[in-house]
Amino acid sequence: MLGKSIEVRRRLMVFDILDRQKSCNPDPMKPFTSFDDAFERLSAFQSFDTQLPTKEQEARFENDMDASTTTLIKEMANLEKALEEHLQKESKGSRLEDKLAIERATYDVATEKVQSFREERGEKLQPERLLCLVHGLDPNSILRRRK
């Protein structure tokens, strides 16, 4: 099925190429011999039968394109400017809030670490614990008995 489709497309491309060659290289000196001959020789021009635009139409088209392009460029510039302003406002506000949140989180972590360090240091500096550790005794069991 796919092979037939490719073959059909190939044939259509060949006919298109032949029509283009006939339309680009006509033989105006040879007269038409029959209706079929005229149809065969002129049918190549059927896809090229549109009229070219006049100078006025071209000028109007150019003016319309210039005006619409200029309008489009201005609208795009306005949109880009509005987007940039919005992003700047958003980034200023969010950066300050983000910085405050990061500083607060850092402060909380640092406070917890300092507190745990103080607790550990306070436990390590107890002279009873140090004596137990120096003598190879279990400080938890001896200090429990003492209490």
N, C-alpha and C positions, 0 to 999 in steps of 0.2 A: 504494500500500500504506500509506504513511504517512498519507494523507488519511483512509483508512478507520479507521485506529487512532485518529486524533484525533476522528473523528465518533462512534465507539463510546464513547470516554471522555466526550465531551460529553453524549451521551444518558444515560450512567450518572450523571453529575453532575446532570442535570435530574431523573432519577427519585429520586435521593437528596434533592434539595431538595424535591420534591413530598412524599416520605415524611415529611420533617421537618415540613413545613407541616401535613400531616394529623395528625401526632402532637401537634403543639403547639396545633392548633385543632380538636379533635374536636367532633362534634355529638352530645352525649349525649341530646338530647331526641328525636331521630329514631330510631324503632325499625328493627331490621334487617328487610329485606323478603325476603331469601333467604340461603341459605348463601354464595353468591358475594358478596353485598353485605356480609355479616359478615366474610368473609375479606378482602375488599378494604379495608374500613375498619379492621380490626384488624391487618392485616399491616404497617402502618406502625410499629406498636409492637414489632415483633420485635427490633429492634436495641436497644431500651430496656427489655428485660425483666429485667435484673439487679436484685437486691435491694440496697437501700442498706445500708451497714454499721450495726450497732447501736452504741449509745453505748459499750458495753464493747469492741467491736472497734475503734472509733475510738481509745479511750483506750489500748488495748494497742498499736495501731499507732503512736500518738504516742510512747509510752514506748520502744518498740523503736527508732523513728527517732531519738529523743533520745539513747538509749544508744549506738547505732551511730555517730551523728554525733559525739558526744563522744569515743568511742574513736578514730574516724578523725582527729579534730582533734589528739588527743594523739599518735597515731602520726606524723602529719605534722610536728608540732612536734619530736618526737624525731629524725626523719629530717633535718629542716632543721638542728637543732642539731649532729648528728653530721657532716653535710656541711660546715657552717661550721667546726667544729673541724678537720676533715680539711684543708680548704682553707687554714686559717690555718697549720697545721703544715707543709703542703706549700709554702706561699708563703714562710714564714720560711726554710726550708732552701734552697729553690731560689733565693731572692733573694740569699742570702749566697754561694752557689756561683756564681750569675750575676755578682755583683759582682766576686768574685775572678777569674773567667774574663775579664771585661771589663778589669779592671785589669792582669791578666797580658798580655793581648793589646795593650793600650795601651803597657805598659812595653816589650814586645818591639818594637813599631813605633817607639817613641821611641828605643830603643837602636839599632836599625838606621839610623834617620835621623841620629842623632848620629854613628854610626860612618862613614856615607857622607859626612856633612858634614865630618868630620875628614879623611877621605881626600881629598875635593875641595879642602878648604882647604889641606891640606899640599901638594897638587900645584900649586895656584894661587900659593902663597907661595914656590915655588922661584925664586930669583933668575935662574937661567938661562932659565927659561920666560918670566919677565917681560921680560927683555932681548930675547928673540926676538920676543915679542909687540909690544913697543914699536917695534922696528925693522922690523916687518912680515914677519918670517921665520917659516917653519914650524918650531915647536919640536920636533916629532917627528923630522923629518929631520936637524936639526942635532944634537940630543941623541943620536941613534943613532950618528951619525958619531963623536961624541966618545967614546962608550963603546967 
